[in-house]
Amino acid sequence: MYCKEISVKNFRNIKECRVEFSDGVNILVGANAQGKTNLLEAIFYPSVGRSFRGAHTPEMILFGEKEAEIKVDFRDSKRYQNIKVTLYRDKQRKIEKNGVKMDRLSEVVGAFRAVLFCPEHLSMIKNGPSERRTYMDMAISRLYPTYISSLQKYAYILKQRNSLIKTAYADRRTFDMTVELWSSQLAEEAARISEMRLKYIRRASSHIAECFKEMTGEKENPTVIYDGSSRQPEEEYLDRKKTEKRYFELLMSSHDREISAGATLFGIHKDDLDIAINGKSARIYGSQGQQRSLALAMKLAEGEICREEFGDYPIFLLDDVFSELDETRRDYLIHKIIGKQVIITSCEPEALSKITDVKRIKVENGRYE
């Protein structure tokens, strides 16, 4: 898969632009705060239907404008396609694929596949569980768009259940009457999501280990294990009914604790990944170099699984990561991206001097030449 061109209007600091890309390595070169990352954000948005910066819609629309527009023209292994996203300040966004309006996000996610790697991901191992959950969610959504629907449904149910918990002090009777309903629905969605997360991590773990060993000369053995919040044996997550029953029991047996905490204490919103090197926690005992190697391997694994699933690699978006890597990891990343479409941002193009046959795009104040 490769992105042929992107057209953008009123997005971040981009008034209007149309940028064509080569099907190899493309480098966006410019000083800080000129719009390099903004363009990557625009490219990535149609891939998963959200900003990788966690931005809300009004934050992405150019100041003083009412709407923004992103259109990507791309080719997969079969044909040329396009996705157009229109963002509005005061109403729901509109998404079109090949000129047809899509009513649900799951209808478009997965058609245009992009894997993003940015400096924040280098801290994925040592930072909190939320970053590792986001890693799983974005990777799985790209493969199975129905996963997005499950996440959205889970988030809605969790919000309702948490609201119920917060009112329990004043109205315990209503809480006791309705908590079983919300707990049952939450357990059902948690079981579905847990199963998909486990399957993905099992699939990704071999790719992660292979990339890590290549970077370190095969001296160390990393493992990545799904750490589900229901604390049941890993194999049981593949039995959806058993997992649903387990979550329901936990949710129904912890009411006093949850009321004291003011929130739901069990569910996939508490999941994590157990990442180790030679059996020891990478978060606690891993060096910064080891942690960065693991984070890089986890992102590269996303691309390998996309290739297995769809027959071609996704587009790789690298946001100023070369300046954050040492020479060994930089050389390894260069080796891995050759032969794939890559769009790189850099303030220091000399850090990319070992990459040949590239298209350089100068970026200045939201303009791309």
C-alpha positions as CSV (number, residue, x, y, z in Angstrom):
1,M,0.0,0.0,0.0
2,Y,1.1,3.5,-0.6
3,C,-0.3,7.0,-0.3
4,K,-0.2,8.8,-3.7
5,E,-1.1,12.2,-2.4
6,I,-2.9,14.1,0.4
7,S,-5.0,17.3,0.1
8,V,-5.6,19.3,3.3
9,K,-7.6,22.4,4.1
10,N,-7.8,24.4,7.3
11,F,-6.1,21.7,9.4
12,R,-3.9,22.9,12.2
13,N,-1.6,25.5,10.6
14,I,-2.2,24.3,7.1
15,K,-4.5,26.6,5.2
16,E,-4.4,24.6,2.0
17,C,-2.0,22.1,0.5
18,R,-1.7,19.2,-1.9
19,V,1.4,16.9,-1.4
20,E,2.4,14.1,-3.7
21,F,4.6,11.3,-2.3
22,S,7.0,8.8,-3.9
23,D,6.3,5.1,-3.1
24,G,9.6,4.9,-1.3
25,V,11.1,7.2,1.4
26,N,9.8,10.7,1.8
27,I,11.4,13.2,4.2
28,L,9.6,16.3,5.5
29,V,12.4,18.7,6.3
30,G,12.0,21.9,8.2
31,A,12.4,23.8,11.5
32,N,10.3,23.1,14.5
33,A,6.7,24.3,14.5
34,Q,6.4,24.6,10.7
35,G,3.8,21.8,10.1
36,K,5.8,18.6,9.7
37,T,3.9,16.7,12.4
38,N,0.6,18.3,11.5
39,L,0.9,16.7,8.0
40,L,1.6,13.3,9.6
41,E,-1.4,13.8,11.8
42,A,-3.5,14.5,8.8
43,I,-2.3,11.4,7.0
44,F,-2.8,9.2,10.1
45,Y,-6.3,10.4,10.9
46,P,-8.1,8.5,8.1
47,S,-6.3,5.3,9.1
48,V,-7.9,5.1,12.6
49,G,-10.4,8.0,12.7
50,R,-8.6,9.9,15.5
51,S,-5.6,12.1,16.2
52,F,-2.5,10.3,17.4
53,R,-1.9,13.4,19.6
54,G,-5.2,12.8,21.4
55,A,-6.6,16.1,20.1
56,H,-10.3,17.0,20.1
57,T,-11.8,18.1,16.8
58,P,-11.9,21.9,17.5
59,E,-8.1,21.8,18.2
60,M,-7.4,20.4,14.7
61,I,-9.4,23.1,12.8
62,L,-7.4,26.2,11.8
63,F,-8.2,29.2,14.0
64,G,-11.1,31.2,12.6
65,E,-12.4,28.5,10.4
66,K,-15.5,26.4,10.8
67,E,-14.4,23.2,9.2
68,A,-11.3,21.3,8.0
69,E,-10.8,18.8,5.3
70,I,-8.4,15.8,4.7
71,K,-8.4,13.7,1.6
72,V,-5.9,10.9,1.0
73,D,-5.6,9.1,-2.4
74,F,-3.9,5.7,-2.0
75,R,-3.4,2.4,-3.6
76,D,-3.7,-1.0,-2.0
77,S,-2.8,-4.3,-3.5
78,K,-5.9,-4.2,-5.7
79,R,-6.9,-0.7,-6.7
80,Y,-6.7,3.1,-6.2
81,Q,-9.0,4.5,-3.5
82,N,-9.6,7.7,-1.6
83,I,-10.9,8.7,1.8
84,K,-12.2,12.1,2.6
85,V,-12.7,13.4,6.2
86,T,-14.5,16.7,6.9
87,L,-14.2,18.0,10.5
88,Y,-16.7,20.5,11.9
89,R,-16.6,22.7,15.0
90,D,-20.3,22.4,15.7
91,K,-21.4,19.0,14.3
92,Q,-20.4,15.5,13.7
93,R,-17.6,14.8,11.2
94,K,-18.3,13.4,7.8
95,I,-16.3,10.5,6.3
96,E,-16.5,9.4,2.7
97,K,-14.8,6.5,1.0
98,N,-14.6,6.6,-2.8
99,G,-17.2,9.3,-2.8
100,V,-19.7,7.3,-0.6
101,K,-20.6,8.6,2.8
102,M,-19.8,6.2,5.6
103,D,-22.2,6.1,8.5
104,R,-19.9,4.2,10.9
105,L,-16.2,4.5,11.6
106,S,-15.8,0.7,11.3
107,E,-16.8,1.0,7.6
108,V,-13.7,2.9,6.7
109,V,-11.0,2.0,9.3
110,G,-8.7,-0.6,7.9
111,A,-9.0,0.5,4.2
112,F,-6.1,3.0,4.5
113,R,-3.4,1.5,6.8
114,A,-0.7,3.5,8.4
115,V,1.6,2.7,11.3
116,L,2.9,5.7,13.2
117,F,6.1,5.8,15.3
118,C,6.9,9.0,17.3
119,P,9.2,9.9,20.2
120,E,6.4,9.3,22.7
121,H,6.3,5.6,21.7
122,L,10.0,5.2,22.9
123,S,8.6,5.5,26.4
124,M,5.9,3.0,25.9
125,I,7.7,0.3,28.0
126,K,8.4,2.4,31.0
127,N,5.3,4.6,31.1
128,G,1.9,3.6,32.4
129,P,-0.5,0.9,31.1
130,S,-2.7,3.3,29.2
131,E,0.0,3.8,26.5
132,R,0.2,0.0,26.0
133,R,-3.6,-0.3,25.8
134,T,-3.6,2.4,23.2
135,Y,-0.9,0.4,21.3
136,M,-3.1,-2.7,21.3
137,D,-6.3,-0.8,20.4
138,M,-4.8,1.1,17.4
139,A,-3.1,-2.1,16.0
140,I,-6.2,-4.3,16.4
141,S,-8.6,-1.7,15.0
142,R,-6.5,-1.5,11.8
143,L,-6.9,-5.3,11.3
144,Y,-10.5,-5.7,12.5
145,P,-12.7,-2.7,12.3
146,T,-15.5,-4.4,14.3
147,Y,-13.1,-4.0,17.3
148,I,-13.8,-0.3,17.2
149,S,-17.5,-0.9,17.7
150,S,-16.7,-3.1,20.7
151,L,-14.5,-0.4,22.2
152,Q,-17.1,2.3,21.7
153,K,-19.8,0.2,23.2
154,Y,-17.6,-0.7,26.2
155,A,-16.7,3.0,26.8
156,Y,-20.4,3.9,26.8
157,I,-21.4,1.1,29.2
158,L,-18.4,2.0,31.5
159,K,-19.4,5.6,31.6
160,Q,-23.0,4.7,32.6
161,R,-21.8,2.3,35.2
162,N,-19.4,4.8,36.7
163,S,-22.2,7.4,36.8
164,L,-24.3,4.9,38.7
165,I,-21.5,4.2,41.2
166,K,-21.0,7.9,41.9
167,T,-24.7,8.3,42.8
168,A,-24.7,5.3,45.1
169,Y,-24.1,7.3,48.3
170,A,-27.2,9.3,47.7
171,D,-29.4,6.5,46.2
172,R,-28.1,3.0,47.1
173,R,-31.5,1.5,46.2
174,T,-31.3,2.5,42.5
175,F,-27.7,1.3,42.4
176,D,-28.7,-2.1,43.7
177,M,-31.5,-2.4,41.3
178,T,-29.6,-1.5,38.1
179,V,-25.9,-2.4,38.7
180,E,-26.4,-6.0,37.6
181,L,-27.7,-4.9,34.2
182,W,-24.7,-2.6,33.5
183,S,-22.3,-5.2,34.9
184,S,-23.6,-7.9,32.7
185,Q,-23.3,-5.7,29.6
186,L,-19.8,-4.6,30.5
187,A,-18.6,-8.1,31.1
188,E,-19.9,-9.2,27.7
189,E,-18.0,-6.5,25.9
190,A,-14.9,-7.0,28.1
191,A,-14.8,-10.7,27.2
192,R,-14.9,-9.9,23.5
193,I,-12.2,-7.3,23.7
194,S,-10.0,-9.5,25.9
195,E,-10.1,-12.3,23.4
196,M,-9.0,-10.1,20.5
197,R,-6.3,-8.5,22.5
198,L,-4.8,-11.8,23.6
199,K,-4.9,-13.1,20.0
200,Y,-3.1,-10.0,18.7
201,I,-0.4,-10.1,21.3
202,R,0.3,-13.8,20.7
203,R,0.6,-13.0,17.0
204,A,2.8,-10.0,17.5
205,S,5.1,-11.5,20.1
206,S,7.1,-13.6,17.7
207,H,7.7,-10.5,15.4
208,I,8.7,-8.4,18.4
209,A,11.2,-11.0,19.6
210,E,12.7,-11.4,16.1
211,C,13.2,-7.6,15.6
212,F,14.6,-7.2,19.1
213,K,17.1,-10.1,18.6
214,E,18.2,-8.6,15.3
215,M,18.9,-5.3,17.0
216,T,20.8,-6.8,19.9
217,G,22.7,-9.6,18.2
218,E,20.4,-12.3,19.5
219,K,21.8,-12.1,23.0
220,E,18.5,-11.5,24.8
221,N,15.1,-13.0,24.7
222,P,12.1,-10.7,25.1
223,T,8.6,-11.8,25.9
224,V,5.3,-9.9,25.6
225,I,2.3,-11.4,27.4
226,Y,-1.2,-10.1,27.6
227,D,-2.0,-9.1,31.2
228,G,-5.7,-9.1,31.4
229,S,-7.4,-7.4,34.4
230,S,-9.5,-10.4,35.4
231,R,-6.4,-12.3,36.4
232,Q,-7.4,-15.6,34.9
233,P,-5.2,-18.1,33.1
234,E,-4.2,-16.8,29.7
235,E,-5.9,-19.7,27.8
236,E,-9.3,-18.9,29.4
237,Y,-9.4,-15.6,27.6
238,L,-10.0,-17.6,24.4
239,D,-13.2,-19.0,26.0
240,R,-15.4,-15.9,25.8
241,K,-18.2,-17.3,28.0
242,K,-15.8,-18.2,30.7
243,T,-14.2,-14.7,30.6
244,E,-17.6,-13.0,30.6
245,K,-18.6,-15.0,33.7
246,R,-15.3,-14.2,35.4
247,Y,-15.7,-10.4,34.8
248,F,-19.4,-10.5,35.9
249,E,-18.4,-12.1,39.2
250,L,-15.7,-9.6,39.8
251,L,-18.0,-6.7,39.0
252,M,-20.8,-8.0,41.3
253,S,-18.5,-8.8,44.2
254,S,-16.8,-5.4,44.6
255,H,-19.6,-2.9,45.1
256,D,-18.4,-1.4,48.4
257,R,-14.8,-1.0,47.1
258,E,-16.1,0.6,43.8
259,I,-18.4,3.0,45.6
260,S,-15.5,4.1,47.8
261,A,-13.3,4.5,44.8
262,G,-16.0,6.2,42.7
263,A,-15.2,4.1,39.7
264,T,-15.4,0.6,38.1
265,L,-12.3,-1.4,39.3
266,F,-12.4,-4.3,36.9
267,G,-12.5,-4.4,33.1
268,I,-10.4,-4.1,30.0
269,H,-9.7,-0.5,30.9
270,K,-7.3,-1.9,33.5
271,D,-5.4,-4.2,31.1
272,D,-1.7,-4.1,30.6
273,L,1.1,-6.0,28.9
274,D,3.8,-7.9,30.8
275,I,7.0,-7.2,28.9
276,A,10.2,-8.9,30.0
277,I,13.7,-9.5,28.9
278,N,15.2,-12.9,29.9
279,G,12.4,-13.2,32.3
280,K,12.9,-9.9,34.1
281,S,10.5,-6.9,33.8
282,A,11.7,-4.6,31.0
283,R,10.0,-1.7,32.7
284,I,11.8,-2.1,36.0
285,Y,15.1,-3.7,35.0
286,G,15.5,-2.8,31.3
287,S,18.1,-0.2,30.2
288,Q,16.9,2.8,28.2
289,G,18.4,1.2,25.1
290,Q,16.6,-2.1,25.7
291,Q,13.3,-0.3,26.3
292,R,13.7,1.7,23.1
293,S,14.6,-1.4,21.2
294,L,11.4,-3.1,22.5
295,A,9.2,-0.1,21.6
296,L,10.7,0.0,18.1
297,A,10.1,-3.8,17.7
298,M,6.5,-3.4,18.8
299,K,5.8,-0.8,16.2
300,L,7.6,-2.7,13.4
301,A,5.5,-5.8,14.4
302,E,2.4,-3.8,13.5
303,G,3.6,-3.5,9.9
304,E,4.5,-7.2,9.7
305,I,1.1,-8.3,10.8
306,C,-0.6,-5.9,8.3
307,R,1.5,-7.6,5.6
308,E,0.4,-11.0,6.7
309,E,-3.2,-10.0,6.9
310,F,-3.6,-8.0,3.7
311,G,-0.7,-8.9,1.5
312,D,1.1,-5.6,1.6
313,Y,2.9,-3.4,4.1
314,P,1.1,-0.3,5.5
315,I,2.5,3.2,5.2
316,F,5.1,3.9,7.9
317,L,4.9,7.4,9.5
318,L,8.0,8.3,11.5
319,D,7.8,11.5,13.4
320,D,11.3,12.7,14.3
321,V,12.4,9.4,15.8
322,F,15.8,9.2,14.1
323,S,17.2,12.0,16.3
324,E,16.0,10.0,19.4
325,L,17.8,6.8,18.4
326,D,21.4,5.8,18.7
327,E,23.4,4.8,15.6
328,T,22.8,1.1,16.0
329,R,19.0,1.4,16.2
330,R,18.9,4.1,13.5
331,D,20.8,1.8,11.1
332,Y,18.4,-1.0,11.9
333,L,15.4,1.1,11.3
334,I,16.8,2.3,8.0
335,H,17.4,-1.4,7.0
336,K,13.8,-2.3,7.9
337,I,12.1,0.5,6.0
338,I,13.8,0.0,2.7
339,G,11.3,-1.2,0.1
340,K,8.3,0.3,1.9
341,Q,6.6,3.6,1.7
342,V,7.8,5.8,4.5
343,I,7.1,9.4,5.4
344,I,9.6,10.8,7.9
345,T,9.8,14.2,9.6
346,S,13.2,15.6,10.6
347,C,14.7,18.8,11.8
348,E,18.2,17.3,11.2
349,P,18.3,15.8,7.7
350,E,22.0,14.8,8.2
351,A,20.7,12.1,10.6
352,L,19.2,10.5,7.5
353,S,22.2,10.7,5.3
354,K,22.4,6.9,4.9
355,I,19.1,6.8,3.2
356,T,19.4,7.0,-0.5
357,D,16.9,7.6,-3.3
358,V,14.5,9.8,-1.2
359,K,12.0,12.5,-2.0
360,R,12.7,15.6,0.2
361,I,9.8,17.9,0.9
362,K,10.6,21.3,2.4
363,V,8.2,22.4,5.1
364,E,7.7,26.1,6.1
365,N,4.8,27.7,7.9
366,G,2.2,25.1,6.7
367,R,3.5,25.0,3.1
368,Y,5.1,22.0,1.4
369,E,7.4,22.2,-1.5
